[in-house]
Amino acid sequence: MAKRAVRIMQSLLAAHPARTVVMAFAAVILLGTVLLMLPVAAEDGRSADAVTALFTATSAVCVTGLVVVDTGTYWSGLGEGVILVLFQIGGFGIMTMASLLGLLISGKLRLRMQLTAQAETKSLDIGDVRRVLLGVAGCTLAVELAVGAMLALRLRFGYAESIWDATYLGFFHAVSAFNNAGFGLHADSLTKYAQDPWMTLPVAAAVILGGIGFPVLLELLRHRNRARATGRRRWSLHFRLTVITTAVLLFAGTLLTCVLEWTNLDTLGSFDWDKKILAGFFHSAMSRTAGFNGVDVGAMTDATLLLTCMLMFIGGGSAGTAGGIKVSTFAVLGAAMLAEVRGEPTSAVMGRRLAPHVLRQALTVALAGVGFVMTATLALLAVVDKPFEEVLFESVSAFGTVGLSTGITADLPTVGRLIVILLMFVGRLGPVTLVSALALRERKRRYELPEERPVIG
């Protein structure tokens, strides 16, 4: 009976995987909106208006972190609990859905999980489903408990918080960090802890682990066990591509943030040199779709804001809690550019040739992301009287499900908030659903059209 139910679920998901994911997330957002509109969810006992509740629920489920009201003061304990559950579902759900979609696609196309980008046929059975679900749940629980305990201990003994407050604050921020949600209970996010490595480094670690992607974490655990038995490790292309690109972006983001903000007294200028590096690293990690800020983003230079936009747009790893176009997409596009500059007929990376359909999908995801961001920026500029760089920053942050803001979110009119809501939803589900839809629609052409080359450049 159980096997039959699983087969039915697989057939339904395989038939319309993109539609299933979109409808599931929309349903959770709607439920969250209703719960947040209850009078008991607000601190003052009055019902939140529909747009505020919808904006907060969307931001939580899409693990973005943009808010129009202060989370710690506007919402009651119940409201904060609802938000926590929503971004836990959003983070856990998107990881599970993305992994299952990858497995379903691989079974249908007789390819290995698209997210791992390796040629290996694999069938999907109940054991695979169970292992994926338990793996996601285990990683999520382990990281959140470990980071939550470290933060709670630091808050208790370093900041004299009560046992209850330290525990609540620690685990709330740990869950928010691993899910790359960016929701905090302080009005100034984590700026009060910007120079405290015992607070910022655990949060950054949770953000990186959650955002690097479940396929990478699962492969890391699997190969650790295999290395113990055989003494050998062989990492997949997806693992190497994601880890190396993530490390490069973290280093480049840290270096450039420190260089651009080193003398800015409103951000890093007043810190000691080691604390500047710490704050620069924290900002680089948070720009990868986490949304916490250790310094005032609105006080950063235009160059740093542009750098942050670039990091937010790229995002984190595939099938994780991060948003953006994903580091693997960015790396594949870079490999394609390098091959074209060298005049090579095919694109290759780390000793592996990339399939043409992978390049097409990467290009489609990237250009679609640019289109969404530019359209939303244009729409926002038409309804708000704010500087262009701040509006663009808000759009990229929403699309990348980051949550960083220069401070204009709360000032957006109703139309502007609805635009951002749509952009958060599209940014969270767009890349996964778009790639799955493209993969499922792939088919062989029985004939070839005459070749002709238009003028490029």
PyMOL commands that set and color helices and strands:
alter all, ss='L'
color gray80, all
select helices_A, chain A and resi 2-15+17-36+39-41+50-61+71-74+77-109+114-116+126-158+163-178+191-193+197-211+214-230+237-261+273-286+297-299+302-314+327-342+356-383+388-399+409-411+414-441
alter helices_A, ss='H'
color red, helices_A
select strands_A, chain A and resi 348-349+352-353
alter strands_A, ss='S'
color yellow, strands_A
deselect
rebuild
show_as cartoon
